[in-house]
Each structure stands twice: as C-alpha cells, then as structure tokens.
C-alpha cells in the first residue's frame, strides 16, 4: 500500500487530535510553525519576535490574528509604561479566526456554538474574588484584577498575550464572542464601540438623556466619534460636536452630529458658549460627554451644560493631570448630575455588537473611522501616527499570514 504526503498529513492530524483532545486545523498557509509578536521591550521600542505556536490546552483557543485597533492606552503604554507591563505584547481591540479549539471549548460567552474557522473578539475577564467582585458583582468593569489581552505581561508559559501578533492564545476563563457575520473593519471597532456604549448607558442612568435631548460631545477622536454614533443610533436628534480638526468634525456629521464647533476657529470660550446657547434656546445642552482626556477641556465642558443637566466623563483612562472647576457655578448652582465611565463589562458586548449592526442598517459609515492601517513591523510608526492625531482611527492589519 502506498501512502502519499496528503495521507501522512491526515494521519498526523488525527494522532494530534487524539493525544490533545483538541480540534486542530492544519497550519497550511502559515510560513512556519512560529508565531510573530510585536513586543514592547522598552519605551517607544516595539520589536518583532518569534515564538513557537503552542499546542493549546483543553480549555484554550488558538486564534490567527486578522487585525486590531490601536488605542490611546497602547500609546500611553508605549510612551511611558504607566502600568509597568514591559515586556508586553500590546493590542486589545483585536479580532481573528479560530484555528484550534481545546476539547472543552464548544461555545462562546453567550452560548453561541463555535468551531474552527469562526471569527471572534475578546472582552475583559474578571477575577470573581476581589472585594469589588464579591460585594458589587453588578459592576464587573470595576474588578480590581480585571484582565484584558494586550495588557498582560510576557511570561515563560505565555508569550502570545496581545493582538499585536500573528497569533493569540485565549486562556480558560476568558470572555469571547463569535462575530463571523461582520467585516474585519467592523470587528476591529467593537472594543472601541463598547467604551462608547458603556458611557451612554451610564448617561442614561441619570434619567436626563432621551430622544428630545440636546447632547454635546467634546473631543472627536475615536471614542468621541463612537459616542456620537451611539447617540444617533439611539435616536438622539440634536448632537453638537467640538474638536479642533475639521476632518474629524466632518466625520461626526456623517455619524449624526447636527452642529459642530472647531475650537481653533471659534477660539474663545465665551464665543463657544454663545454658539451652544444659540442652538439650545439660550439654555445650554441637556447632556455632555467629555472625551478628550485634556484637563483644560475637562474644565471647560461644564460651561456648556444647562441647569439640571448632566455630564459623563469618558476621557481620562490614564492620569493626565488635574482640572479646575468652580463647584458653585459648575455643579451646585446648576444641579449638574455627573457620572464617570470606566471601560465596559463583558455583558455589554452583545449590546455593542447589536449597536454595530443597527448602525450599519441606518447607514452610519463606522468603517470609515479606520483611516490608517499598518503591518506588524510598522507598529512604532503606527504609534507615532496616533500621537500626531493624523486621520481618525489607526489599526494594525496582519499581513504576515
């Protein structure tokens, strides 16, 4: 009996499946059994390194990365390592294709069946043991030991911990969602959209935000753009956007902003306040979202809000310094209701995915937010592009396999 090369490959695959209990997809099309990862090894220094593609365990998933958004958090870590993670593979806005499944993995976090070939995204994972998890399980986003791929330091056992790589190993206890019916561009925007969805959900708890509300979004980077899109999708008709870049303001109009302010053109606070009041019957907006992370902007936004209005602070994901307000005029005299917004919870991912699909149905061009795409060896340049505020959303796209 003669056995050809194809027969040998099939036999080897069958033996591996039997030994590991895993569903294994052939790595045909990969250039080797090595993965590549963009490792942050020092400040402003990303180096591409190779690691063996591991044999996954029974509760793990091996993903071939297709793409990942570049987040401001990635840039902060690249510039200054504020979280003390170096060495680390960054990238937490990623998506890819399942190429191997441990035998115990049969469905995603919400019960959808999964198989090799499915496209997925990951969300945050919680420990279930810290004081916040034990005493406030309704706030999983505030877990003291929250985990997210792309912010996990390198270790001897696990190197493929972030989406800035060719492969990612998803471990036991992780949250992940099947999104095979969505484009790569849509999938790379899901994590960003979850931040905006959570912020708007926090705003809704005040009881102020509704169809008739006049809302203001300050800062039209990726987060601000998504907040505009979420508000529009929910039916908020009058949205005012503030930024200093006309390209970004033009995009907000595509996503639903009715009025825009370029603070470089309307360059005094009094004039900007007058503009907002002119659009709001002399009162100011009902609700505002601060998305810049700039202390001076955070001091200013209170002035645009009417008495009895509300504010959601979204922009400060890292410590960018203090801002100055007048508690009498900005809070007490106006009876402003203020909420903070911190990332999102796993339970908000299905809501976010539904938002993405609905936004597409009503014609919001979310995919146009991605203006720059870089390969694995170009991620230092991607960080510089993000810092320079070029375009809107920067993304890594896997060109290696």
C-alpha positions as CSV (number, residue, x, y, z in Angstrom):
1,X,0.0,0.0,0.0
2,X,1.4,3.4,-0.9
3,X,0.9,6.4,1.3
4,X,1.2,9.9,-0.2
5,X,2.0,13.2,1.6
6,X,-1.6,14.1,2.0
7,X,-2.4,10.8,3.7
8,X,0.6,11.4,6.1
9,X,-0.7,14.8,7.0
10,X,-4.2,13.4,7.7
11,X,-2.7,10.7,9.9
12,X,-0.6,13.1,11.9
13,X,-3.6,15.4,12.4
14,X,-5.7,12.6,13.6
15,X,-3.0,11.5,16.1
16,X,-2.6,15.1,17.4
17,X,-6.3,15.3,17.9
18,X,-6.4,12.1,19.8
19,X,-3.5,13.0,22.0
20,X,-4.6,16.5,22.8
21,X,-8.3,16.3,22.7
22,X,-8.3,19.4,20.6
23,X,-9.8,20.3,17.3
24,X,-6.8,21.2,15.1
25,X,-6.8,23.0,11.8
26,X,-3.8,22.5,9.6
27,X,-1.4,25.4,9.5
28,X,-1.3,25.2,5.8
29,X,-0.8,28.8,4.6
30,X,1.4,29.7,7.6
31,X,5.0,30.2,6.6
32,X,6.2,28.1,9.6
33,X,5.0,26.8,13.0
34,X,6.4,30.0,14.5
35,X,4.3,33.0,15.6
36,X,5.4,36.6,15.4
37,X,4.6,39.1,18.0
38,X,5.3,42.9,18.4
39,X,6.8,43.0,21.8
40,X,7.2,46.4,23.7
41,X,10.7,45.9,25.1
42,X,11.4,49.5,26.2
43,X,9.9,52.9,26.0
44,X,9.0,53.7,22.4
45,X,10.6,50.5,21.3
46,X,8.5,47.7,19.7
47,X,10.4,44.7,18.4
48,X,9.0,41.8,16.4
49,X,10.0,38.5,17.9
50,X,9.2,34.9,17.0
51,X,7.8,32.3,19.4
52,X,6.7,28.7,18.8
53,X,3.0,28.2,18.1
54,X,1.9,26.3,21.2
55,X,-0.2,23.2,21.5
56,X,-3.2,24.5,23.2
57,X,-4.8,23.0,26.3
58,X,-8.3,21.6,26.7
59,X,-9.8,25.0,27.7
60,X,-7.9,27.2,25.3
61,X,-8.3,28.7,21.9
62,X,-5.6,29.5,19.3
63,X,-6.5,32.4,17.1
64,X,-4.9,33.6,13.9
65,X,-5.0,37.4,14.3
66,X,-6.5,39.4,11.4
67,X,-6.4,42.9,12.8
68,X,-6.5,45.2,15.9
69,X,-7.2,48.8,16.5
70,X,-4.5,51.0,18.1
71,X,-5.9,52.6,21.2
72,X,-4.8,55.6,23.2
73,X,-4.0,53.2,26.0
74,X,-1.5,51.4,23.8
75,X,0.2,54.7,23.0
76,X,0.4,55.7,26.7
77,X,2.0,52.3,27.5
78,X,4.4,52.7,24.5
79,X,5.4,56.2,25.6
80,X,5.7,55.7,29.4
81,X,4.8,52.2,30.6
82,X,2.4,53.7,33.2
83,X,1.1,50.2,34.0
84,X,4.6,48.6,34.5
85,X,3.9,45.9,31.9
86,X,7.2,45.9,29.9
87,X,7.9,43.4,28.2
88,X,4.4,43.1,26.8
89,X,2.6,42.4,23.5
90,X,0.0,45.2,23.3
91,X,-3.2,45.3,21.3
92,X,-6.7,44.8,22.9
93,X,-9.0,45.9,20.1
94,X,-8.4,42.7,18.1
95,X,-10.2,40.1,16.1
96,X,-9.2,36.9,14.3
97,X,-10.1,33.4,13.2
98,X,-10.1,30.3,15.4
99,X,-7.6,27.8,14.1
100,X,-7.6,25.4,17.1
101,X,-10.0,24.7,19.8
102,X,-9.5,22.8,23.1
103,X,-11.9,19.9,23.5
104,X,-13.7,21.7,26.4
105,X,-14.5,24.8,24.3
106,X,-17.8,24.4,22.5
107,X,-19.5,27.8,22.8
108,X,-18.7,31.5,23.3
109,X,-19.5,33.6,26.4
110,X,-23.2,34.0,25.5
111,X,-23.8,30.4,24.3
112,X,-23.2,30.6,20.6
113,X,-21.6,27.4,19.3
114,X,-18.1,27.9,18.0
115,X,-15.9,25.9,15.6
116,X,-12.6,26.2,13.8
117,X,-12.9,28.9,11.2
118,X,-15.2,31.2,13.3
119,X,-14.3,34.9,13.7
120,X,-14.2,36.1,17.3
121,X,-13.4,39.1,19.5
122,X,-12.4,39.1,23.2
123,X,-13.7,41.2,26.1
124,X,-12.4,41.7,29.6
125,X,-12.3,39.0,32.2
126,X,-13.0,39.4,35.9
127,X,-11.5,37.5,38.8
128,X,-14.6,36.9,40.9
129,X,-12.6,37.1,44.1
130,X,-11.7,40.7,44.8
131,X,-13.7,42.9,47.1
132,X,-15.5,44.6,44.2
133,X,-16.4,41.3,42.6
134,X,-17.6,39.9,45.9
135,X,-19.6,42.9,47.1
136,X,-20.6,44.5,43.9
137,X,-20.9,41.8,41.2
138,X,-23.2,44.1,39.2
139,X,-20.1,46.2,38.4
140,X,-17.7,43.7,36.7
141,X,-15.9,46.6,34.9
142,X,-14.6,47.7,38.3
143,X,-13.0,44.4,39.1
144,X,-9.6,45.1,40.9
145,X,-7.9,42.3,38.9
146,X,-9.5,42.9,35.5
147,X,-7.7,41.1,32.7
148,X,-7.6,42.1,29.0
149,X,-5.5,40.6,26.2
150,X,-3.0,43.2,25.2
151,X,-2.3,44.4,28.8
152,X,-0.8,41.1,30.1
153,X,2.9,41.0,30.7
154,X,5.1,38.4,28.9
155,X,5.8,35.2,30.7
156,X,7.7,32.0,30.1
157,X,4.5,30.0,29.7
158,X,2.5,32.5,27.6
159,X,4.1,34.9,25.0
160,X,1.1,35.4,22.7
161,X,-0.9,37.6,25.1
162,X,-1.8,40.5,22.9
163,X,-3.4,41.1,19.5
164,X,-0.3,42.9,18.0
165,X,0.8,39.5,16.8
166,X,0.1,36.8,14.2
167,X,-1.5,34.5,16.8
168,X,-3.1,34.8,20.2
169,X,-3.8,32.1,22.8
170,X,-7.1,32.6,24.6
171,X,-7.0,31.0,28.1
172,X,-9.5,29.4,30.3
173,X,-12.0,31.8,31.9
174,X,-11.7,34.4,29.1
175,X,-14.7,36.1,27.6
176,X,-15.1,35.9,23.8
177,X,-17.8,36.4,21.2
178,X,-18.4,34.9,17.8
179,X,-18.8,37.7,15.1
180,X,-18.4,35.7,11.9
181,X,-21.1,37.7,10.2
182,X,-19.2,41.0,10.5
183,X,-16.5,42.6,8.3
184,X,-12.9,42.9,9.6
185,X,-13.3,46.7,9.9
186,X,-16.5,46.3,12.0
187,X,-14.8,43.7,14.2
188,X,-11.8,45.9,14.8
189,X,-14.1,48.6,16.1
190,X,-16.2,46.5,18.5
191,X,-14.0,47.2,21.6
192,X,-13.9,50.9,20.9
193,X,-17.7,50.8,20.4
194,X,-18.1,49.0,23.8
195,X,-16.4,52.0,25.5
196,X,-18.9,54.4,23.9
197,X,-21.9,52.1,24.6
198,X,-20.9,51.9,28.3
199,X,-20.6,55.7,28.5
200,X,-24.0,56.2,27.0
201,X,-25.5,53.6,29.3
202,X,-24.0,55.4,32.3
203,X,-25.5,58.6,31.0
204,X,-28.9,57.0,30.7
205,X,-28.9,56.2,34.4
206,X,-29.3,59.9,35.2
207,X,-32.8,59.9,33.5
208,X,-31.8,63.1,31.6
209,X,-30.9,61.6,28.2
210,X,-33.8,60.9,25.8
211,X,-35.0,61.4,22.2
212,X,-35.5,65.1,22.8
213,X,-32.2,65.8,24.5
214,X,-29.6,68.2,23.1
215,X,-26.3,66.4,23.6
216,X,-22.7,67.7,23.3
217,X,-19.6,65.6,22.6
218,X,-16.3,67.2,23.4
219,X,-13.4,65.6,21.6
220,X,-13.9,63.8,18.3
221,X,-11.2,61.2,18.4
222,X,-12.3,57.6,18.0
223,X,-14.1,57.5,21.4
224,X,-16.0,60.7,20.7
225,X,-16.9,59.6,17.2
226,X,-18.3,56.4,18.6
227,X,-20.3,58.3,21.3
228,X,-21.9,60.4,18.5
229,X,-22.8,57.2,16.6
230,X,-24.3,55.5,19.7
231,X,-26.4,58.6,20.5
232,X,-27.6,58.9,16.9
233,X,-28.5,55.2,16.8
234,X,-30.5,55.5,20.0
235,X,-32.5,58.4,18.4
236,X,-30.9,61.5,19.9
237,X,-31.6,64.0,17.2
238,X,-29.6,67.1,18.2
239,X,-25.9,66.4,18.8
240,X,-23.2,69.1,18.9
241,X,-19.6,68.1,18.4
242,X,-16.5,70.0,19.5
243,X,-13.0,69.4,18.2
244,X,-10.0,71.3,16.6
245,X,-9.8,69.2,13.5
246,X,-12.1,69.8,10.5
247,X,-11.6,66.2,9.2
248,X,-12.8,64.8,12.4
249,X,-15.7,67.2,12.6
250,X,-16.8,66.3,9.1
251,X,-16.8,62.6,10.2
252,X,-19.0,63.4,13.2
253,X,-21.6,65.0,10.8
254,X,-21.6,61.7,8.8
255,X,-22.3,59.9,12.1
256,X,-25.1,62.1,13.3
257,X,-23.8,65.5,14.7
258,X,-26.1,68.3,13.7
259,X,-23.8,71.2,14.7
260,X,-20.0,71.3,15.0
261,X,-17.6,73.7,16.7
262,X,-13.9,74.0,15.7
263,X,-12.4,75.5,18.8
264,X,-9.5,76.8,16.7
265,X,-11.9,78.9,14.7
266,X,-14.4,79.8,17.4
267,X,-11.4,80.4,19.6
268,X,-12.8,82.0,22.8
269,X,-14.7,80.2,25.5
270,X,-17.3,83.0,25.6
271,X,-17.9,82.6,21.8
272,X,-18.3,78.8,22.1
273,X,-20.7,79.1,25.0
274,X,-22.7,81.7,22.9
275,X,-22.8,79.3,20.0
276,X,-24.1,76.4,22.1
277,X,-26.7,78.6,23.8
278,X,-27.9,79.9,20.4
279,X,-28.6,76.3,19.4
280,X,-30.3,75.4,22.7
281,X,-32.9,78.2,23.3
282,X,-30.4,80.0,25.4
283,X,-30.1,77.3,28.0
284,X,-27.1,75.0,27.2
285,X,-27.2,71.3,26.4
286,X,-29.1,68.7,28.4
287,X,-26.2,66.3,28.5
288,X,-22.5,66.4,27.6
289,X,-19.8,63.8,27.1
290,X,-16.1,64.8,27.8
291,X,-14.0,62.5,25.6
292,X,-10.6,64.4,25.3
293,X,-8.5,63.4,28.3
294,X,-7.3,67.0,28.3
295,X,-7.6,68.8,31.7
296,X,-8.3,72.2,30.1
297,X,-11.2,70.7,28.1
298,X,-12.5,69.0,31.2
299,X,-12.6,72.4,33.0
300,X,-14.5,73.9,30.1
301,X,-17.2,71.4,29.4
302,X,-19.3,72.4,32.5
303,X,-20.0,75.8,30.9
304,X,-22.0,74.3,28.0
305,X,-24.5,72.4,30.2
306,X,-27.9,73.8,31.2
307,X,-29.1,73.9,34.8
308,X,-30.4,70.5,35.7
309,X,-28.3,68.9,33.0
310,X,-25.8,66.0,33.1
311,X,-22.2,65.2,32.3
312,X,-20.4,61.9,31.6
313,X,-16.6,62.0,31.9
314,X,-15.2,59.4,29.5
315,X,-11.8,60.8,28.5
316,X,-9.4,60.1,31.4
317,X,-8.3,56.5,31.1
318,X,-4.9,57.4,32.5
319,X,-3.8,60.2,34.8
320,X,-3.4,63.3,32.6
321,X,-3.5,65.7,35.5
322,X,-6.0,67.8,37.4
323,X,-8.6,70.2,36.0
324,X,-10.1,73.3,37.6
325,X,-13.8,73.8,38.2
326,X,-15.9,76.2,40.3
327,X,-18.1,73.9,42.4
328,X,-20.7,76.7,43.0
329,X,-21.2,77.7,39.4
330,X,-20.4,74.4,37.7
331,X,-22.2,71.9,40.0
332,X,-24.3,73.2,42.8
333,X,-26.0,76.2,41.2
334,X,-26.8,74.2,38.2
335,X,-27.6,70.9,40.0
336,X,-25.5,69.0,37.5
337,X,-25.7,65.2,37.6
338,X,-22.2,63.7,36.9
339,X,-21.3,60.1,36.1
340,X,-17.9,58.6,35.3
341,X,-17.4,55.9,32.7
342,X,-14.7,53.2,33.1
343,X,-14.2,50.8,30.1
344,X,-17.1,48.3,29.9
345,X,-18.3,44.9,31.2
346,X,-18.5,41.6,29.3
347,X,-22.3,41.7,29.4
348,X,-22.2,44.9,27.3
349,X,-20.5,43.2,24.3
350,X,-23.7,41.6,22.9
351,X,-25.3,45.1,23.2
352,X,-22.4,46.6,21.4
353,X,-22.5,44.1,18.6
354,X,-26.2,44.8,18.2
355,X,-25.4,48.5,18.1
356,X,-22.8,48.0,15.4
357,X,-25.3,46.1,13.2
358,X,-28.0,48.6,13.8
359,X,-25.7,51.5,12.9
360,X,-24.9,49.8,9.6
361,X,-28.6,49.3,8.9
362,X,-29.3,53.0,9.3
363,X,-26.4,54.0,7.1
364,X,-23.8,55.2,9.6
365,X,-20.4,54.7,8.0
366,X,-18.5,53.4,11.0
367,X,-15.9,51.6,8.9
368,X,-14.7,54.9,7.6
369,X,-13.3,55.7,11.0
370,X,-10.3,53.5,10.2
371,X,-8.1,55.8,8.2
372,X,-4.6,54.2,8.7
373,X,-3.5,50.6,8.5
374,X,-0.1,49.3,9.5
375,X,1.6,45.9,9.4
376,X,3.4,44.1,12.3
377,X,6.8,45.7,11.6
378,X,5.3,49.2,11.3
379,X,3.7,49.5,14.8
380,X,6.2,52.1,16.1
381,X,5.2,54.2,13.1
382,X,1.5,53.5,14.0
383,X,2.1,54.8,17.5
384,X,3.7,58.0,16.1
385,X,0.7,58.5,13.7
386,X,-1.7,58.2,16.6
387,X,0.2,60.7,18.7
388,X,0.3,63.1,15.7
389,X,-3.5,62.9,15.6
390,X,-3.4,62.1,11.9
391,X,-6.6,60.7,10.5
392,X,-9.1,59.2,13.0
393,X,-8.5,55.6,13.8
394,X,-5.2,53.7,13.4
395,X,-5.2,50.0,13.0
396,X,-2.8,47.0,12.8
397,X,-3.7,44.6,10.0
398,X,-1.9,41.2,9.9
399,X,0.0,40.9,6.6
400,X,2.3,38.1,7.7
401,X,0.0,35.1,7.2
